[in-house]
Amino acid sequence: MKHGVVFRKFSRTSSHRNLMLRNLVTALFEHEQIRTTLPKAKDTARLAEKIITLGKRGTESAYKRAQAFVLKPAVLPKLFGTFSKRYAKRPGGYTRIHRIDNRTGDNAPMALLELVDNPRDFKFEMTARAVGRDLLTEQLRQKSPRTVLNSGVDAAEPITKEVKLGARDKGELRPSTRINLQKVVKYRTNSALKEIGKRASTWIETLLAIPLQQKRTQMATDASADAKNKAKTSNYVEKFPKATIRSGTAVPGDVRSAARLAQGAIARPRRPPRSISLSSPTPYNSQTLHPQ
């Protein structure tokens, strides 16, 4: 019977596990964005939500409970000042978990744990890029890329209209992008629309500059390759691909045995045959038969 199996044990004792989670929560409050394994991120987010709720209360009792939990006292002013003002209107959901890659070695699933509406909000940046991509796609349906590049795309005005539309209303953005846009600006100030419009415009310029940069790089590469080909003397044999000799492969004119070919480069080199120099026989004549 599985009694008492509520949270993850992480193969650690209770004291070690609690200290590890307290350390992760403190690091999250300090940096507002940490990278850890997915199970640890889930348990850290659960505890961080409770501590932020204590910060929103602002009472002396809540301050003492938070002080007993975090490991760095320097985080407390940020918790009861910055976070309490940032999440004053938000009823909950102060953390967000993003699945990223797997860790090299044990292939453990990694996650990016962050506080919502932090200055480096990952979802805010990705939503701004999605908005810029959708607006650019809509403009390219009506204009040529050169015209769009010269005139530019104004992202501030469409974003203001898209925030007021519903999920099924027709606009310049896709429904999923519009929903994410409304989520990231729901509890932010009015300056969030200007910020996301600025980032979307920057991403549009980046998308327009990538093909031009690739074309210039390809032209420079082709020019350098042509210059090398002209400087080098042309040979008919050089046009054939040069393949490396593998074990077991016989080149034209090779007369070695199959066992020697199979051994390849690891074969012991043969010793050259010994050359025995023999003197030529002495011719028989009268002087050699009857020496004086």
KEKELO-652037 format. One record per residue (C-alpha): residue in three letters; residue number from 1; x, y, z. Coordinates in nm, 3 decimals. Example, Ala and Ser with C-alpha at 12.3 -4.5 7.8 and 13.67 -1.06 7.14 Angstrom:
REM KEKELO-652037
type|seq|u|v|w
Ala|1|1.230|-0.450|0.780 .
Ser|2|1.367|-0.106|0.714 .
END
This chain:
REM KEKELO-652037
type|seq|u|v|w
Met|1|0.000|0.000|0.000 .
Lys|2|0.138|0.337|-0.100 .
His|3|0.078|0.544|0.210 .
Gly|4|0.264|0.870|0.243 .
Val|5|0.394|0.869|-0.116 .
Val|6|0.298|1.226|-0.202 .
Phe|7|0.601|1.410|-0.336 .
Arg|8|0.923|1.310|-0.504 .
Lys|9|1.203|1.177|-0.288 .
Phe|10|1.491|1.242|-0.535 .
Ser|11|1.683|0.950|-0.375 .
Arg|12|1.774|1.178|-0.085 .
Thr|13|1.697|1.198|0.282 .
Ser|14|1.430|1.444|0.397 .
Ser|15|1.684|1.695|0.529 .
His|16|1.893|1.681|0.213 .
Arg|17|1.586|1.708|-0.008 .
Asn|18|1.440|2.006|0.179 .
Leu|19|1.772|2.191|0.177 .
Met|20|1.811|2.129|-0.197 .
Leu|21|1.462|2.265|-0.271 .
Arg|22|1.519|2.567|-0.047 .
Asn|23|1.841|2.638|-0.235 .
Leu|24|1.661|2.615|-0.570 .
Val|25|1.382|2.847|-0.457 .
Thr|26|1.638|3.100|-0.330 .
Ala|27|1.825|3.083|-0.661 .
Leu|28|1.496|3.133|-0.847 .
Phe|29|1.416|3.446|-0.645 .
Glu|30|1.768|3.578|-0.695 .
His|31|1.804|3.522|-1.070 .
Glu|32|1.432|3.489|-1.163 .
Gln|33|1.530|3.217|-1.414 .
Ile|34|1.711|2.888|-1.348 .
Arg|35|1.785|2.571|-1.541 .
Thr|36|1.739|2.234|-1.369 .
Thr|37|1.587|1.891|-1.424 .
Leu|38|1.214|1.867|-1.490 .
Pro|39|1.115|1.686|-1.164 .
Lys|40|1.314|1.934|-0.954 .
Ala|41|1.160|2.224|-1.143 .
Lys|42|0.808|2.102|-1.065 .
Asp|43|0.871|2.072|-0.692 .
Thr|44|1.060|2.403|-0.684 .
Ala|45|0.774|2.582|-0.857 .
Arg|46|0.526|2.444|-0.603 .
Leu|47|0.725|2.583|-0.310 .
Ala|48|0.806|2.914|-0.483 .
Glu|49|0.434|2.983|-0.535 .
Lys|50|0.374|2.955|-0.159 .
Ile|51|0.664|3.184|-0.067 .
Ile|52|0.550|3.449|-0.316 .
Thr|53|0.204|3.433|-0.158 .
Leu|54|0.368|3.508|0.177 .
Gly|55|0.539|3.805|0.016 .
Lys|56|0.205|3.938|-0.112 .
Arg|57|0.058|3.926|0.238 .
Gly|58|0.326|4.156|0.375 .
Thr|59|0.258|4.079|0.741 .
Glu|60|0.516|4.025|1.011 .
Ser|61|0.422|3.660|1.046 .
Ala|62|0.463|3.606|0.671 .
Tyr|63|0.801|3.780|0.681 .
Lys|64|0.926|3.550|0.957 .
Arg|65|0.807|3.237|0.773 .
Ala|66|0.975|3.349|0.451 .
Gln|67|1.291|3.441|0.641 .
Ala|68|1.304|3.092|0.789 .
Phe|69|1.273|2.934|0.443 .
Val|70|1.506|3.125|0.210 .
Leu|71|1.881|3.079|0.247 .
Lys|72|1.986|3.435|0.155 .
Pro|73|1.844|3.728|0.353 .
Ala|74|1.921|3.961|0.060 .
Val|75|1.629|3.804|-0.130 .
Leu|76|1.366|3.914|0.125 .
Pro|77|1.343|4.282|0.015 .
Lys|78|1.297|4.164|-0.342 .
Leu|79|1.029|3.917|-0.233 .
Phe|80|0.825|4.163|-0.024 .
Gly|81|0.888|4.460|-0.254 .
Thr|82|0.935|4.381|-0.623 .
Phe|83|0.742|4.055|-0.641 .
Ser|84|0.451|4.172|-0.426 .
Lys|85|0.396|4.473|-0.655 .
Arg|86|0.446|4.274|-0.975 .
Tyr|87|0.197|4.001|-0.879 .
Ala|88|-0.050|4.220|-0.688 .
Lys|89|-0.331|4.166|-0.942 .
Arg|90|-0.233|3.811|-1.040 .
Pro|91|-0.433|3.551|-0.843 .
Gly|92|-0.173|3.277|-0.886 .
Gly|93|0.056|3.107|-1.132 .
Tyr|94|0.373|3.303|-1.059 .
Thr|95|0.608|3.047|-1.217 .
Arg|96|0.640|2.891|-1.561 .
Ile|97|0.821|2.575|-1.672 .
His|98|0.963|2.530|-2.022 .
Arg|99|1.081|2.192|-2.144 .
Ile|100|1.417|2.231|-2.316 .
Asp|101|1.673|1.964|-2.406 .
Asn|102|1.800|1.649|-2.236 .
Arg|103|2.116|1.654|-2.029 .
Thr|104|2.427|1.507|-2.186 .
Gly|105|2.534|1.191|-2.008 .
Asp|106|2.228|1.052|-1.831 .
Asn|107|1.975|1.199|-2.081 .
Ala|108|1.772|1.352|-1.798 .
Pro|109|1.492|1.588|-1.914 .
Met|110|1.590|1.950|-1.847 .
Ala|111|1.359|2.246|-1.789 .
Leu|112|1.381|2.623|-1.767 .
Leu|113|1.203|2.748|-1.454 .
Glu|114|1.128|3.119|-1.449 .
Leu|115|0.910|3.374|-1.274 .
Val|116|0.628|3.514|-1.483 .
Asp|117|0.673|3.869|-1.617 .
Asn|118|1.041|3.883|-1.529 .
Pro|119|1.268|4.113|-1.734 .
Arg|120|1.399|3.814|-1.935 .
Asp|121|1.061|3.643|-1.978 .
Phe|122|1.116|3.359|-2.226 .
Lys|123|0.750|3.336|-2.330 .
Phe|124|0.730|3.713|-2.380 .
Glu|125|1.026|3.701|-2.620 .
Met|126|0.893|3.400|-2.812 .
Thr|127|0.546|3.558|-2.839 .
Ala|128|0.700|3.878|-2.977 .
Arg|129|0.885|3.675|-3.241 .
Ala|130|0.568|3.485|-3.332 .
Val|131|0.381|3.814|-3.369 .
Gly|132|0.655|3.953|-3.592 .
Arg|133|0.655|3.641|-3.808 .
Asp|134|0.277|3.646|-3.853 .
Leu|135|0.271|4.017|-3.940 .
Leu|136|0.554|3.971|-4.191 .
Thr|137|0.375|3.675|-4.351 .
Glu|138|0.060|3.883|-4.387 .
Gln|139|0.253|4.167|-4.550 .
Leu|140|0.435|3.937|-4.791 .
Arg|141|0.101|3.811|-4.923 .
Gln|142|0.027|4.158|-5.056 .
Lys|143|0.370|4.311|-5.128 .
Ser|144|0.705|4.199|-5.260 .
Pro|145|0.995|4.136|-5.018 .
Arg|146|1.187|4.437|-5.154 .
Thr|147|0.887|4.667|-5.095 .
Val|148|0.838|4.537|-4.744 .
Leu|149|1.208|4.579|-4.671 .
Asn|150|1.209|4.940|-4.790 .
Ser|151|0.882|5.046|-4.624 .
Gly|152|0.910|4.837|-4.307 .
Val|153|0.634|4.680|-4.096 .
Asp|154|0.464|4.873|-3.817 .
Ala|155|0.387|4.621|-3.541 .
Ala|156|0.249|4.856|-3.275 .
Glu|157|-0.088|4.931|-3.432 .
Pro|158|-0.180|4.570|-3.526 .
Ile|159|-0.087|4.449|-3.176 .
Thr|160|-0.323|4.701|-3.016 .
Lys|161|-0.607|4.572|-3.235 .
Glu|162|-0.527|4.204|-3.186 .
Val|163|-0.541|4.228|-2.805 .
Lys|164|-0.909|4.329|-2.824 .
Leu|165|-1.013|4.049|-3.063 .
Gly|166|-1.147|3.710|-2.960 .
Ala|167|-0.995|3.372|-3.028 .
Arg|168|-1.221|3.306|-3.329 .
Asp|169|-1.214|3.656|-3.476 .
Lys|170|-1.028|3.710|-3.800 .
Gly|171|-0.716|3.923|-3.781 .
Glu|172|-0.357|3.944|-3.895 .
Leu|173|-0.233|3.697|-3.633 .
Arg|174|-0.302|3.329|-3.599 .
Pro|175|-0.546|3.230|-3.320 .
Ser|176|-0.274|3.060|-3.114 .
Thr|177|-0.044|3.363|-3.143 .
Arg|178|-0.328|3.597|-3.044 .
Ile|179|-0.408|3.387|-2.736 .
Asn|180|-0.044|3.388|-2.624 .
Leu|181|-0.025|3.763|-2.684 .
Gln|182|-0.328|3.826|-2.465 .
Lys|183|-0.185|3.602|-2.193 .
Val|184|0.154|3.770|-2.168 .
Val|185|0.011|4.125|-2.154 .
Lys|186|-0.291|4.053|-1.934 .
Tyr|187|-0.131|4.145|-1.600 .
Arg|188|0.140|4.375|-1.735 .
Thr|189|0.134|4.752|-1.758 .
Asn|190|0.049|4.950|-2.072 .
Ser|191|0.416|4.972|-2.163 .
Ala|192|0.413|4.598|-2.238 .
Leu|193|0.236|4.657|-2.571 .
Lys|194|0.505|4.903|-2.678 .
Glu|195|0.779|4.666|-2.566 .
Ile|196|0.636|4.365|-2.750 .
Gly|197|0.581|4.580|-3.060 .
Lys|198|0.944|4.693|-3.049 .
Arg|199|1.070|4.338|-3.017 .
Ala|200|0.839|4.219|-3.296 .
Ser|201|0.971|4.492|-3.528 .
Thr|202|1.329|4.395|-3.445 .
Trp|203|1.255|4.031|-3.527 .
Ile|204|1.090|4.132|-3.856 .
Glu|205|1.405|4.319|-3.958 .
Thr|206|1.611|4.014|-3.863 .
Leu|207|1.394|3.784|-4.075 .
Leu|208|1.422|4.020|-4.372 .
Ala|209|1.799|4.049|-4.333 .
Ile|210|1.868|3.673|-4.310 .
Pro|211|1.807|3.594|-4.683 .
Leu|212|2.016|3.894|-4.793 .
Gln|213|2.300|3.797|-4.564 .
Gln|214|2.287|3.437|-4.683 .
Lys|215|2.290|3.551|-5.046 .
Arg|216|2.590|3.777|-4.987 .
Thr|217|2.776|3.500|-4.805 .
Gln|218|2.703|3.254|-5.086 .
Met|219|2.819|3.501|-5.350 .
Ala|220|3.143|3.563|-5.162 .
Thr|221|3.199|3.188|-5.124 .
Asp|222|3.136|3.126|-5.495 .
Ala|223|3.371|3.408|-5.594 .
Ser|224|3.653|3.274|-5.379 .
Ala|225|3.597|2.922|-5.514 .
Asp|226|3.608|3.046|-5.874 .
Ala|227|3.929|3.235|-5.806 .
Lys|228|4.092|2.923|-5.662 .
Asn|229|3.981|2.712|-5.959 .
Lys|230|4.123|2.963|-6.206 .
Ala|231|4.455|2.985|-6.026 .
Lys|232|4.493|2.608|-6.009 .
Thr|233|4.589|2.418|-6.322 .
Ser|234|4.302|2.208|-6.446 .
Asn|235|4.356|1.836|-6.455 .
Tyr|236|4.116|1.575|-6.581 .
Val|237|4.196|1.337|-6.297 .
Glu|238|4.117|1.597|-6.029 .
Lys|239|3.751|1.603|-6.132 .
Phe|240|3.702|1.249|-6.004 .
Pro|241|3.613|1.211|-5.636 .
Lys|242|3.899|1.099|-5.417 .
Ala|243|3.792|0.816|-5.191 .
Thr|244|3.995|0.695|-4.897 .
Ile|245|4.129|0.339|-4.907 .
Arg|246|3.950|0.117|-4.658 .
Ser|247|4.041|-0.224|-4.530 .
Gly|248|3.953|-0.496|-4.778 .
Thr|249|3.954|-0.261|-5.077 .
Ala|250|4.197|-0.324|-5.359 .
Val|251|4.321|-0.036|-5.566 .
Pro|252|4.395|-0.086|-5.936 .
Gly|253|4.722|-0.273|-5.977 .
Asp|254|4.726|-0.409|-5.620 .
Val|255|4.844|-0.774|-5.608 .
Arg|256|4.828|-0.831|-5.232 .
Ser|257|4.640|-1.126|-5.087 .
Ala|258|4.286|-1.101|-4.947 .
Ala|259|4.409|-1.151|-4.589 .
Arg|260|4.657|-0.868|-4.631 .
Leu|261|4.387|-0.642|-4.778 .
Ala|262|4.148|-0.721|-4.491 .
Gln|263|4.406|-0.618|-4.233 .
Gly|264|4.444|-0.278|-4.397 .
Ala|265|4.665|-0.024|-4.224 .
Ile|266|4.706|-0.238|-3.912 .
Ala|267|4.889|-0.508|-4.104 .
Arg|268|5.250|-0.560|-4.008 .
Pro|269|5.470|-0.436|-4.287 .
Arg|270|5.660|-0.705|-4.467 .
Arg|271|6.033|-0.713|-4.440 .
Pro|272|6.216|-0.666|-4.765 .
Pro|273|6.373|-0.986|-4.896 .
Arg|274|6.738|-1.038|-4.810 .
Ser|275|6.970|-0.991|-5.101 .
Ile|276|7.261|-1.240|-5.089 .
Ser|277|7.553|-1.128|-5.298 .
Leu|278|7.736|-1.427|-5.455 .
Ser|279|8.065|-1.384|-5.623 .
Ser|280|8.084|-1.495|-5.982 .
Pro|281|8.265|-1.830|-6.038 .
Thr|282|8.629|-1.814|-6.136 .
Pro|283|8.684|-1.924|-6.492 .
Tyr|284|8.909|-2.229|-6.546 .
Asn|285|9.224|-2.170|-6.741 .
Ser|286|9.588|-2.273|-6.734 .
Gln|287|9.683|-2.012|-6.479 .
Thr|288|9.412|-2.103|-6.226 .
Leu|289|9.474|-2.479|-6.263 .
His|290|9.852|-2.454|-6.235 .
Pro|291|9.929|-2.158|-6.012 .
Gln|292|10.299|-2.068|-5.986 .
END
